[in-house]
């Protein structure tokens, strides 16, 4: 009987944690590619009130990039595209220089981007600046709540 109570308690804990964490992990990884040289993964993507204005129209994402290189200095680009449910999109090209480091996690804050209700598509591609032979991509779909008309102009911040 004691064993049965532990199993029920464990199942209830798992269900409770999945419900609590559903807002943060409410994204579905649809596609991710990598080579043996370069890897890119969207670790998380969710909406929030990052500015503290009381309106959840901001998007936070963190992107993990790792690569194998014989060089101390490496220059990569990270292309980030956020497609809104209406078909409008925002795209950004981030230039990253690495000195003796071969992996990083980029926290990206997209202020005033979640202005429509429906599914958002976040696409990320990373590639070396000196060569287009290696490309790693990742794509997630997530659904922020309703829109916010009259929001301030969108802006992005790399943490």
ABEGO torsion letter per residue (X at the ends): XAAAAAAAAAAAAAAAAAAAAAAAAABBBABBBBBAABBBBBABBBBBBAAGAGBBABBBBBBBBBBBBABABBBBBBBBBBBBAAGBBBBBBBBBBBBGBABBBBBBBBBGABABBEBBBBBBBBBBAABAABBBBBBBBBBBBBBBBGBBBBBBBBX
